[in-house]
């Protein structure tokens, strides 16, 4: 029988231990609280002649040097951030046994034991008398496939331990080499603008849901079977384009220079900052080198054999990942699909999904205010045939097209962006969720035209921030998105049956990029939040032809200063905007309708706005003279009109928007990638998804200083 512990295979025990359990963190230190002071030490023989010592906590055993004595009160949160650090804290690097202690220990897995005390359940895997911790659902007969642990896999490592299959303590079986994306495809599903609190609500968003009574039953079911982080957040500004990029690059705007929707300022022109459509070619690390996504990295490690795809419910997002006339040399995915560039089916002529989506069972009589219908028509007006195709196809079309791609093209990595909920909330407003996670509403007038026999009180519920907006239409839109998600997941399961082996081991990530808030009905104050108008009225030239330019949309605004202009102008603008007040229609109080972030604060951070140091400062674009000198974030229901490069609208067109820190909460749920099912309270960011994929698939880390973390390190509060 082949030995697995040999001096030739590993340099020391720590190297050996890492190879057995993978480079993932061993256990959260919280998992060991309660094993505490019951530690004992025993001397054992691992092969009949070689002696070593084990420290035992219940039936959990870890090897230590013969002269090691366990301290008292060793397990505490303050001791270490995870068990790897805890173990080093306990035994110190000098006390870890040398590899010679384990020479001769064969690879027969002799038993599985449970380590149980009043608080903690944990299993250990025994090699002779050496016990190593594994996950509670680890099964030696399943994971290794035999009594001894010889299991040949295409990922075997060329060492004395060839073919050994071992258990990750994070819940999955793995080999000594990294998983292969061509045997473990990666599917990322993004639900644009989804507030994670929606998943907790009942069918009509009148309270918390329960079994059989969910607003989003399909997503709720997925979440239950996932590793789910209840404190997940995006990066500021909390908008679409930059956060979808952060999810696949492990970044934030300070690392990519990407910070807005649909455009990125890249240079000054005669009329101000030039804002072409966003493109990955303009995403740069702070040193000016191109940002690398997981798509790039998978192509690199597979020598171009991996098939990568992007399908987007927003055409400019999908377009940003493929070469175009302006950026002919930057192609990130093998193909990108949008409503304007379909691959298998034409999206045009679909019904208007904003106010009466196809799954709206009571569309004939449920209420929409004229205000909501007007907004829906405005946002739907850029689509041919009166439908919702083109630049914003419905989530049902996205799901159907994605399933065609998975079935026919069998990509190894695919990003599926379902954007309907973002567009719907822009037109209809969002649900208002209080600090306890409960929906709030006011009672409005009974809508006309509803027959008495079908009337329900919920038809009178209106948004408490803007009483012009009925709740029913957005509830219908949220339900419809969930139904499309359910169709997508059911289709994936069917593909597993129809194409055996393709998606059997797929890792599936479901995320949102930001959430949405409802804006006030500004009424007679339409246009009163125009940064350009305010500064112009104070004698400041913001036409773009002079020293300053302004761009704004939704909850975010940006002030740019030409590189050769007098920096004191920014101080003057800061003073004017910082002193500007409006009377809040909801509270009747006078207030500054926004928060302002200066260059210095971009560098140092703004804890009151949850802004980390350098999150909003990009060295390369600042050096190029094209980074904002001021960021503005609307608050308390205010918003900015769309103002950029000649497309200025002096009015509030959107009923809901995002960008400020009131829209930072996101959904993050993952099935696979070695992450155990559970709900975790650790604070995480959207960028952690990209970094976790890099670590799990053993992709090269493209930049020293990524802000994304490996989610295997953030499993607290399960």
PyMOL commands that set and color helices and strands:
alter all, ss='L'
color gray80, all
select helices_A, chain A and resi 13-21+29-32+36-38+83-95+99-102+140-144+196-200+217-224+240-249+253-256+280-282+294-301+315-319+370-380+384-386+390-392+395-408+420-428+452-454+457-460+472-498+523-525+531-537+568-579+599-604+607-609+619-623+661-663+687-696+711-713
alter helices_A, ss='H'
color red, helices_A
select strands_A, chain A and resi 40-45+51-57+60-64+109-116+121-127+130-134+165-167+173-175+186-191+227-229+232-233+263-269+272-277+308-312+335-338+413-418+432-433+439-440+442-443+461-462+507-511+517-518+548-554+556-561+582-583+590-591+594-598+630-634+640-644+647-648+656-657+668-671+678-680+684-685
alter strands_A, ss='S'
color yellow, strands_A
deselect
rebuild
show_as cartoon
